[in-house]
Amino acid sequence: MFDLIYELFLKTDGKPDSDDHLKDYINFVISHKYDGCEYSEYHHILPRSNYAQYKHEEWNIVRLKYSDHIKAHELLFTAYNCRTYQYTLNFMASTVNKNHELLSNASKNAWKKIKNNKTTYDNWRKVRSKYMSSLSSEEQSRRSKLGWSRLDEESYKERCKINKNNWTDELKEQKSKSMKEYFENNPNEASRRLYLRYENMDHETLEAFKEKMDNVNKDPIKRNKASKSLKKIWNDDQFKEKMKKRAKKPGDKYKLTDPDGNILFRQGLGKLVDEFNFNITLVRKFTNTNKPVASSGKRKPNQKTINTIGWIFTKLK
């Protein structure tokens, strides 16, 4: 009987994760048949999930005490770390459910099985993609951050290396097109995401980001590349026409204090710059510093700079 059951397991489930536990399992269920009056349960030696053709065979059915029944399923799961044999344990008070190594192996084995079947894998990808797309951007970001935070330094570097290799030019172009189409259909979404990104940054992260962008912007190669990219975009007549027709936003509200201490309020950076003939670069530089605009003194100031000196700019929330 032992040899028959053992060979059937190898034929259907393949090589076990632990051959010793498989042999222990078969010997255990054969030697622990119970005919007494205590509470007991029927157990299929070859599980019905994978061996339905033997579910009515008398040699495949044994009565076991409840504690022995749990033990039998524990041995079977440690022999074959697969989800199918794990599920039965979910309904039992089993300590093996807390064995993270076994659960991890079961998950990996299930994933290998899915990926080896192209049809099953493609269907899983479609369902998963549809589900992830239904999540809010905040939830997707939260899950992504949680996943990265669980990686140690070595795993993090390895993950980065894999992602870089996967990020092909073809995939970049495909992603660019899909994002362009999405933001065209959701015109306010880009600014909303950008706002949330900065709003949720802590001070340390924000300063690090500013420093990184400052270094990038000072790189002559990257500046030249960005300049060429922008020129190419603006040479597109369709893009120009689209930008002409875009809805104008009212802009941020500003509190202006002139050199004499008088306070004014204006809405929209462009409008206030045009109204007072200000130097827009200085306005941006000194906004929210609570300091009056001062000249750098490096060169003779033009009229716009002269008009801006001494003013204090505060952007209101």
C-alpha positions in Angstrom: 0.0 0.0 0.0 2.8 2.4 0.9 4.6 1.9 -2.4 1.4 2.5 -4.4 0.5 5.7 -2.6 4.1 7.0 -2.8 4.3 6.4 -6.6 1.0 8.1 -7.2 2.1 11.2 -5.3 5.3 11.3 -7.4 3.4 10.8 -10.6 0.8 13.6 -10.0 2.5 16.1 -7.6 6.0 15.5 -8.7 9.1 15.6 -6.6 8.2 16.7 -3.0 9.8 19.6 -1.2 10.6 17.1 1.5 10.8 13.4 0.6 11.2 12.4 4.3 8.0 14.2 5.3 6.1 12.6 2.4 7.2 9.1 3.7 6.4 10.2 7.2 2.9 11.3 6.1 2.1 8.0 4.4 3.4 5.9 7.2 1.5 8.1 9.7 -1.9 7.9 8.1 -1.6 4.1 7.6 -0.5 3.4 11.1 -3.0 5.8 12.9 -6.2 4.3 11.6 -8.8 4.6 14.3 -11.8 2.4 15.0 -12.7 3.6 18.6 -15.6 5.7 19.9 -13.8 9.0 20.3 -14.5 11.8 17.9 -12.8 11.1 14.6 -12.9 12.3 11.0 -12.5 10.6 7.6 -9.3 11.5 5.7 -8.3 10.9 2.1 -4.7 9.8 1.9 -4.5 11.0 -1.6 -6.3 14.3 -1.3 -9.6 14.8 -3.3 -8.3 18.1 -4.7 -5.7 16.4 -6.8 -6.8 12.8 -6.8 -10.6 12.9 -7.4 -10.5 9.6 -9.3 -9.6 7.8 -6.0 -12.0 9.6 -3.6 -14.3 6.6 -3.3 -11.6 3.9 -3.1 -11.7 2.2 0.3 -7.9 1.9 0.6 -7.7 5.7 0.2 -10.0 6.5 3.1 -9.0 6.2 6.8 -10.6 7.4 10.0 -8.3 9.5 12.2 -8.7 11.2 15.6 -9.0 14.9 15.2 -5.5 15.6 16.5 -4.1 13.0 14.2 -6.1 14.5 11.3 -4.4 17.8 11.9 -1.0 16.2 12.2 -1.6 14.3 8.9 -2.3 17.6 7.0 0.7 19.2 8.6 3.0 16.5 7.3 1.4 16.6 3.9 1.9 20.4 3.7 5.5 20.2 4.8 6.0 17.4 2.1 4.4 19.6 -0.6 4.6 23.3 0.0 1.6 24.2 -2.2 -1.4 26.4 -1.7 -3.8 23.5 -2.3 -2.6 21.6 0.7 -2.3 24.7 2.8 -5.9 25.7 2.4 -7.2 22.7 4.4 -5.0 23.8 7.3 -6.8 27.2 7.3 -9.8 25.4 8.8 -7.8 23.7 11.5 -6.0 24.8 14.6 -2.6 24.2 13.1 0.8 25.6 14.2 2.2 25.1 10.7 0.0 28.0 9.5 2.4 30.2 11.5 5.5 28.8 9.8 6.5 31.7 7.6 9.1 29.7 5.7 6.6 27.1 4.6 4.0 29.7 3.7 6.6 31.6 1.7 7.6 28.4 -0.2 3.9 27.7 -0.9 3.5 31.2 -2.3 6.6 30.9 -4.5 5.6 27.4 -5.8 2.1 28.7 -6.7 3.7 31.7 -8.5 6.0 29.4 -10.5 3.0 27.2 -11.5 1.1 30.3 -12.7 4.0 31.6 -14.7 4.7 28.3 -16.4 1.2 28.4 -17.9 1.1 31.3 -20.3 -2.7 31.4 -20.6 -3.2 31.4 -16.9 -0.5 34.0 -16.4 -1.9 36.3 -19.1 -5.4 36.1 -17.5 -4.0 36.8 -14.1 -2.2 39.9 -15.4 -5.4 41.3 -17.0 -7.4 40.8 -13.8 -4.6 42.2 -11.6 -4.1 45.2 -13.9 -7.8 46.0 -13.9 -7.9 45.8 -10.1 -4.8 48.0 -9.6 -6.1 50.6 -12.1 -9.3 50.8 -10.0 -7.2 51.9 -6.9 -6.7 55.6 -6.2 -3.3 57.1 -7.0 -2.8 57.6 -3.2 -3.5 53.9 -2.5 -1.1 52.8 -5.3 1.5 55.1 -3.9 1.0 53.8 -0.4 1.4 50.2 -1.5 4.5 51.0 -3.5 6.2 52.8 -0.6 5.3 50.0 1.7 6.8 47.4 -0.6 10.1 49.4 -1.0 10.3 50.1 2.7 10.4 46.3 3.5 13.6 45.8 1.4 17.0 45.8 3.0 19.8 47.7 1.3 21.0 44.7 -0.7 17.5 43.7 -1.9 16.8 47.4 -2.7 19.9 47.6 -5.0 19.0 44.3 -6.7 15.4 45.5 -7.2 16.6 48.8 -8.7 18.9 46.9 -11.1 16.0 44.7 -12.3 13.8 47.6 -12.8 16.4 49.5 -14.8 16.9 46.4 -17.1 13.2 46.1 -17.5 12.7 49.8 -18.3 13.4 49.5 -22.1 13.0 52.4 -24.6 10.0 50.6 -26.0 8.3 50.5 -22.6 9.2 54.1 -21.9 7.5 55.2 -25.2 4.5 53.0 -24.4 4.2 54.5 -20.9 4.6 58.0 -22.2 1.8 57.6 -24.7 -0.6 56.1 -22.1 0.2 58.9 -19.6 -0.3 61.6 -22.2 -3.6 60.1 -23.2 -4.7 59.9 -19.5 -3.8 63.5 -18.7 -5.5 64.7 -21.8 -8.7 63.1 -20.6 -8.1 64.3 -17.0 -6.6 67.8 -17.4 -6.6 68.6 -13.7 -5.1 65.3 -12.5 -1.4 66.2 -13.3 -1.4 69.3 -11.1 -3.4 67.5 -8.4 -0.8 64.7 -8.2 2.1 67.2 -8.2 0.5 69.2 -5.4 0.0 66.1 -3.3 3.5 64.9 -3.9 5.0 68.1 -2.5 2.3 68.4 0.2 3.1 65.0 1.6 6.9 65.4 1.7 8.6 65.9 5.0 11.1 68.7 5.3 14.2 66.5 5.0 12.9 64.7 1.9 11.8 68.0 0.3 15.3 69.6 0.9 17.0 66.5 -0.6 14.7 66.6 -3.6 15.4 70.4 -4.1 19.2 69.7 -3.9 18.9 66.9 -6.4 16.9 69.0 -8.9 19.3 71.9 -8.5 22.2 69.6 -9.4 20.2 68.3 -12.4 19.3 71.7 -13.6 22.9 72.9 -13.4 24.1 70.0 -15.5 24.9 71.5 -19.0 24.2 68.2 -20.8 20.8 67.7 -19.2 19.9 71.3 -19.7 20.8 71.1 -23.4 18.8 67.9 -23.7 15.8 69.4 -22.0 16.0 72.5 -24.1 16.0 70.5 -27.3 13.0 68.4 -26.0 11.0 71.5 -25.2 11.8 73.1 -28.6 10.6 70.0 -30.4 7.4 70.0 -28.4 6.7 73.7 -29.1 7.5 73.3 -32.8 4.4 71.1 -33.1 1.5 73.2 -34.5 -1.1 71.0 -32.9 0.5 71.5 -29.4 0.7 75.2 -29.9 -3.0 75.4 -30.9 -3.9 73.2 -27.9 -2.0 75.5 -25.5 -3.7 78.5 -26.9 -7.1 77.0 -26.2 -6.4 75.7 -22.7 -8.5 77.0 -19.9 -6.7 79.8 -17.9 -6.5 79.3 -14.2 -7.1 82.3 -11.8 -3.6 81.7 -10.3 -2.4 81.9 -6.7 -3.3 84.8 -4.4 -0.4 87.1 -3.4 -0.1 89.7 -0.7 2.2 92.5 -1.8 3.9 95.0 0.6 5.4 98.0 -1.2 8.6 99.8 0.0 6.4 102.3 2.0 4.6 99.5 3.9 1.3 99.6 1.9 -0.4 96.3 1.5 -2.0 95.2 -1.7 -3.6 91.9 -2.8 -3.4 90.4 -6.3 -4.4 87.0 -7.9 -2.2 85.4 -10.5 1.6 85.8 -10.8 1.5 86.8 -14.4 -1.1 89.5 -13.9 0.7 91.2 -11.0 4.1 91.0 -12.8 2.5 92.7 -15.9 0.6 95.3 -13.8 3.7 96.5 -11.9 6.3 95.6 -14.6 8.2 93.4 -12.0 11.1 91.1 -12.6 9.4 87.7 -12.4 12.6 85.9 -11.4 13.1 88.1 -8.3 9.4 87.8 -7.4 9.7 84.0 -7.4 13.0 84.0 -5.6 11.8 86.3 -2.7 8.2 85.0 -2.4 7.5 83.8 1.2 11.0 84.7 2.4 9.5 87.7 4.3 12.4 89.7 3.0 12.2 92.7 0.7 13.6 92.1 -2.8 17.2 93.2 -3.0 19.5 93.5 -6.1 22.4 91.1 -6.4 24.6 94.0 -7.5 26.4 91.9 -10.0 25.3 94.1 -12.9 23.4 97.2 -13.6 19.7 96.6 -12.8 17.2 97.1 -15.6 13.8 98.8 -15.1 11.9 95.7 -14.1 14.5 94.9 -11.4 14.3 98.5 -10.1 10.5 98.3 -9.9 10.8 95.1 -7.9 13.4 96.1 -5.3 12.0 96.8 -1.9 8.8 94.9 -2.3 7.8 91.9 -0.1 5.8 89.0 -1.7 3.8 86.4 0.2 1.8 83.7 -1.6 -1.4 83.0 0.3 -2.8 79.5 0.7 
